[in-house]
C-alpha cells in the first residue's frame, strides 16, 4: 500500500512541478539558514573536553586591594600571582596540576639555514600539562618533573611548527635555537586544538594553541617575558621594574588548572586553598578576603564571557526566518492541495476513505520535506563555506557539521513540513465528493 | 476607500491564507526592524574616530637590549632613529594605543580620599604626541618639554602633568567641561595637574563605554619588561615605504627584534572584526527574509488572481475599469500589511526586550519602527503590482463563459 502512495506522491509532485519546487525551496532555505547559524553557535559553545569538563578546575584567589574588590564584586581574577602558583603546586591533592604563562620568542632549526627564523608564541607550563589536557603526541613526550626542577632547556613542538622546521619528520632529540639558546626537542604534538580554547583568556578563545611549549622554570630562569604576551595584571605597583620584582609582586600572571576526580578531593583541595589563604593573610597578604574559587570548564567559560552572544542571536533570527519560510510553505501547500480538489472528489466518490486521502497527501508532504531537507543540507554546507569567509579569524573547525547535526537537519525538515502541512492536508481530505463531481 | 468593506469580507471568507500572510508580514517586520537597528548601532560604533591620522599611522614594538635602568635611554635612542627616517612626521612612545585591546585604565578622584568621579583609559607620552597622534587642543595648553617626566617603572603612579579628552572632561564637569583645565585629578594615589583638553583620543578598548574618556600623561615611560608601543605618523601616502625603512634602520642594531608592528588600519579592522562579521550575517538574514516574504505575497496574489478570474471578469463586465481592479489588490495587500505591522510592532517590542537582556543593547527607537512600516508597505505593494496588472487584463468577456 505504501508503495502505491509513494507512486501517487511522485505523480502529485510531477503534476504541480512549479508549486512543488517552491515548497521544497522554501523548506530548504529556511532549514539551511537555521542549521548554518546553529552549527556555528553549537561549535562555538560545545564542550571542549567532554571527558574531563567536570573534573578540571581553574584556581582563583582573592589578592585584590580593598578598593579594587568593590569594583570587581563577586568576580575573582582567572590568574594568580607567581608566588601563589609556586606554593599551590606543592600540594599533592590534585591528580594533575598545571601553571600556565606565555611569551613570544624566536625559533629556528640550526641545520636549515635556508629557513627563516620564526617568531613563535610560547606556552610555558609545568609537566602535567599534557596529561591534564589529554594532549596527543605524534613523537616523544612532554618533560618530567626533574627537567622542570632543573629548568632544563627542552621544548615540545606543535605539529605545525614541526612541519615547518623539520618537514614533519621525527625530530625528538634534535636541537633548535630558541631565543638564541640551544633547546632539545622532547616531543611533537599530534593535531590538537580544543574549541573553545577554555584554558586560556577570553581574547584567545578561538585561536589555536600556542606554537611551542617549554617548562615554566626555564622561562623564569631565563627571564623569557613580555608583558604584551603574558597577560599580566597589576592592582598594586611592583616593588621594582625588574623581572624578579614582578615575580614577588602582587601582579597576577599565572593561569592555574587542577584535576580533581571526585567531590571528596575537590572539597579537600578547597579546604587546602582556604587554609593557604588564611596563612598568607597572617603574613600580611590578601587584605580583602581569604576567598578562593574552583571553576570547572563550563563555569570558567561563562565567568569570563569567553563565548560571544552573537552566535545565539543569529540562531534566534534564523529560527524566525525558518518560521516565515514555513508559513510561506503552508500557503503554497494550501494552493497545491486546493488545486487538486477534483482529484480528491473523484477518489472519494470511487470509494477512498478520508484517511486514505490523508495518508496519500501526508506521504506526498513527507517526500517534499525529505527533498527539502536534502537540498537544505547542501545549502547549509554552502552557507558554512560563506561563513568561513566572514569569520576568517575563527578556526575553520567551527564551520563544520558533524553527523548528528546533519541528521538533525534532515529530521527537522521532515518534521517541519509535516507539522505545517497538517492543516492543508486535513482540509484537502475533508473535500466533499459530491460538490466536486458536479463540476466535472 | 469604497473597496475597503468588500476586501474585509473576502479576507474573512478566505480565512487561512490571509492569516498566514499576516503572520509572515508580522515576523518579517519585527526581524527587519531589529536587524536594521543592530546593524545601525554597529556601524555607528565602527565609525567613531580614534583621533589619530589613521591612514598614515602605524605602531611598532621592539625589544630592549640594555640593563633595566638604562632602557629609557635606549628607548629615546630608538625614537631618535625613527624620527630620522625620511617621511616621518612624528614618533612617540606610549604604553599602549587606541583600539589595540591592551592597556591601562584607572578611576579618577577630585580629592585624595573622595569618591570616584569617573573612569577612563590611561596613556602617557612626551611632547611629540601632539603632532604624531594628530591631537587637537581645544582648551588649555599642550606640554612643554620641561613637563615631561622620565621613568622605567609604571608612570601611572607618578604625579604628572596631564591632558584629558573632551569626553572625560564632560564626564567630570558636565556643566562646563572647560572648568577642568588647571584643576588637580587624583588617580593611582597621586595628584595630576590638568594642563589642557584634547578633542578626541580613544583608548585601548573599542567595546568599552569609556573608550573616548582618555587621560594622556606627560610621562616618557620605558619599562624593561614591557616595551612601549611606538606610534609613528608619516607624510600622506608614504606609510608602507616608511614602515620598511624604519624596520631596516632599527635592525641595524645587533640583537634588536621587532616584537610587533601594525598599521592603524589593521588595528581598526582587528578591533571591529566581530562587529563587521555580525553585521554581514544580520544583513544576509534581513535581506533573505525580505525576499522570502515578497515572494510569499507575490505567490499569494497570483493564486488569488487565478482563483478569482471569474469574479474579476464579472466586475469588469459590470463596468469596473482596469485601475479599479489593480486598486482592489493593492488595497487588499495594504490591509494585510497593516494588520501584520500591528502584530509585528508588538512582536518587535517583545523580541527587542529579549535582545536588550541578552546582549545589553538599547531598545529600538521609534524612527526604526516607522521606517520599518514604510519598508513593509512598499515591499508589499511592489510584490503585488505584477499579479494585479495581470488581473486587470482579464477580459470582461470571461464572465459570460460558463464555469
Interface residues (C-beta under 8 A of the other chain):
Chain A: X22 X26 X29 X33 X37 X71 X104 X106 X203 X225 X226 X227 X228 X232 X234 X237 X238 X240 X241 X242 X243 X246 X308 X309 X310 X312 X313 X314 X316 X317 X318 X320 X321 X323 X324 X325 X327 X328 X330 X331 X332 X334 X335 X387 X390 X391 X393 X423 X427 X439
Chain B: X16 X17 X20 X21 X23 X24 X27 X28 X30 X31 X34 X35 X61 X63 X68 X101 X102 X107 X152 X153 X154 X157 X223 X224 X225 X226 X227 X257 X259 X260 X273 X274 X277 X278 X280 X281 X282 X285 X288 X289 X292 X293 X295 X296 X299 X300 X303 X354 X355 X358 X359 X403
